[in-house]
């Protein structure tokens, strides 16, 4: 039973469908606009990696938006100088939401 439930969670990527949050990492004098879109996966590791990438980009001078794949921030990607997308790998393939 547990194996079937785990398989269903992985195949249907329930965690990615719940990734509706977003937040901005502002910069006083930005060199550009960046968005880091992520599917948090089951472990949350991809979200942690996206957050680290976002802070690195902020340190390099970008205004950064961290956005879950289902957030409103991903509906319109115009105006960004840099778009980064990432998420988990299941059974050798990227999550369907990515």
SVG drawing of the C-alpha trace seen along z (x, -y; Angstrom):
<svg xmlns="http://www.w3.org/2000/svg" viewBox="-2 -51 30 53">
<polyline fill="none" stroke="black" stroke-width="0.4" points="0.0,0.0 2.8,-2.4 4.7,-1.6 1.6,-2.4 1.1,-5.7 4.7,-6.7 4.6,-5.8 1.4,-7.9 3.1,-10.9 6.2,-10.6 4.3,-10.1 1.7,-12.8 4.3,-15.1 1.9,-16.3 4.6,-18.5 5.2,-20.4 1.5,-21.1 1.5,-22.7 4.4,-25.0 2.4,-28.2 4.5,-30.6 6.9,-33.3 9.0,-36.0 11.3,-38.7 14.9,-39.2 15.4,-42.9 18.6,-44.7 19.2,-48.5 21.0,-49.0 20.0,-46.0 22.0,-45.1 18.9,-43.1 15.9,-41.1 16.0,-37.3 13.5,-34.7 14.3,-31.3 11.4,-28.8 11.5,-25.6 9.5,-22.5 10.3,-21.6 10.0,-17.9 9.3,-15.5 12.4,-16.3 12.5,-20.1 16.1,-19.9 15.4,-21.6 13.7,-24.6 16.8,-24.9 19.0,-24.9 16.8,-27.5 17.0,-29.7 20.9,-29.4 21.0,-30.3 18.6,-33.2 20.8,-34.7 23.9,-34.2 22.2,-36.1 21.2,-38.8 24.8,-39.1 25.8,-39.5 23.4,-42.5 20.1,-41.1 16.6,-41.7 15.5,-38.1 12.1,-36.4 12.0,-32.9 8.8,-31.2 7.2,-27.8 6.2,-26.3 2.5,-26.9 2.9,-30.5 1.3,-33.5 4.8,-34.9 5.4,-32.3 2.4,-33.3 4.3,-36.1 8.0,-35.8 8.5,-38.9 10.9,-41.5 13.4,-39.1 17.0,-39.2 17.6,-35.7 15.3,-32.8 16.4,-29.7 14.1,-26.6 14.9,-23.5 13.3,-20.6 13.7,-17.0 14.5,-14.0 12.2,-11.0 13.0,-7.7 15.6,-9.4 13.3,-12.2 12.6,-15.8 9.3,-16.2 6.4,-16.8 5.8,-20.3 9.3,-21.4"/>
</svg>
